[in-house]
Amino acid sequence: MNSQSENFDDEKKEKAKEAVKSFVVSNYKDIDTVEITKLHQSEMGGLNIEGTVNHGRAQFKAGVRNDFSIGNLSVGDEFPDIKEECKERLCAY
């Protein structure tokens, strides 16, 4: 982890990682694995988390708010589709 994430203790970092993993698994089809590759503090004080799914097949970047909700998620090519039931309203995570 780089020094920009030093404002967050290990517990908060783990909670943010788990929130991202849960969000991805709950809202997207055919997720086998979620790997976190980078974590750093955003300009707004939350955390930005980068990672891959399905053994590195597709990348993502997630913004995690201070309450550990997911503020945004951008996905790379080959990222699985969102689940039908989560399209109009995100599924709980």
C-alpha positions as CSV (number, residue, x, y, z in Angstrom):
1,M,0.0,0.0,0.0
2,N,1.3,3.5,-0.7
3,S,1.7,6.2,1.8
4,Q,-1.5,8.0,0.8
5,S,-3.5,5.3,2.6
6,E,-1.7,5.9,5.9
7,N,-4.7,7.9,7.2
8,F,-6.7,4.6,7.3
9,D,-5.9,2.0,9.9
10,D,-5.8,-1.7,8.9
11,E,-9.3,-2.3,10.1
12,K,-10.7,0.4,7.9
13,K,-8.7,-0.8,4.9
14,E,-10.0,-4.3,5.4
15,K,-13.6,-3.1,5.7
16,A,-13.3,-1.1,2.5
17,K,-11.8,-4.1,0.7
18,E,-14.6,-6.4,1.9
19,A,-17.2,-3.8,0.9
20,V,-15.9,-3.8,-2.7
21,K,-15.7,-7.5,-2.9
22,S,-19.2,-7.9,-1.6
23,F,-20.5,-5.2,-4.0
24,V,-19.0,-6.9,-7.0
25,V,-20.1,-10.4,-6.1
26,S,-23.6,-9.3,-5.2
27,N,-24.2,-7.1,-8.3
28,Y,-22.3,-8.8,-11.2
29,K,-22.8,-12.2,-13.0
30,D,-20.3,-15.0,-12.9
31,I,-17.7,-13.6,-10.4
32,D,-15.3,-16.4,-9.4
33,T,-12.6,-14.3,-7.7
34,V,-12.1,-10.7,-6.6
35,E,-8.5,-9.6,-6.1
36,I,-7.5,-6.2,-4.7
37,T,-4.3,-4.9,-6.2
38,K,-4.1,-1.3,-5.0
39,L,-5.6,0.9,-2.3
40,H,-5.1,4.6,-1.9
41,Q,-6.8,7.7,-0.4
42,S,-8.9,9.8,-2.8
43,E,-8.9,13.5,-2.9
44,M,-12.2,13.6,-1.1
45,G,-11.0,11.5,1.8
46,G,-12.4,8.1,0.9
47,L,-10.5,5.2,-0.5
48,N,-9.9,4.2,-4.1
49,I,-9.5,0.5,-4.7
50,E,-8.2,-1.2,-7.8
51,G,-8.4,-4.8,-8.6
52,T,-9.3,-7.6,-10.9
53,V,-12.0,-10.3,-11.1
54,N,-11.9,-13.9,-12.3
55,H,-8.2,-14.6,-11.9
56,G,-7.1,-11.3,-13.5
57,R,-9.4,-11.5,-16.5
58,A,-11.0,-8.0,-16.0
59,Q,-10.0,-4.9,-14.1
60,F,-12.0,-2.5,-12.0
61,K,-11.6,0.7,-10.0
62,A,-13.9,1.5,-7.1
63,G,-14.5,4.5,-5.0
64,V,-15.4,3.7,-1.4
65,R,-17.0,6.4,0.8
66,N,-16.2,7.0,4.4
67,D,-19.3,4.9,5.4
68,F,-17.9,2.0,3.3
69,S,-20.6,2.3,0.7
70,I,-19.5,2.2,-2.9
71,G,-19.5,5.6,-4.5
72,N,-18.5,4.5,-8.0
73,L,-17.2,1.5,-10.0
74,S,-15.5,1.7,-13.3
75,V,-14.8,-1.6,-15.1
76,G,-12.5,-2.7,-17.9
77,D,-13.2,-4.8,-20.9
78,E,-14.4,-8.3,-20.3
79,F,-15.9,-7.4,-16.9
80,P,-19.0,-9.5,-16.3
81,D,-22.4,-8.0,-16.9
82,I,-24.5,-6.6,-14.1
83,K,-27.1,-9.0,-12.8
84,E,-30.6,-8.5,-14.3
85,E,-32.2,-8.0,-10.8
86,C,-29.6,-5.3,-10.0
87,K,-29.9,-3.1,-13.0
88,E,-32.7,-0.8,-11.9
89,R,-31.7,-0.8,-8.2
90,L,-28.4,-2.1,-7.0
91,C,-28.5,-5.3,-5.0
92,A,-27.7,-5.2,-1.3
93,Y,-24.1,-6.0,-0.5
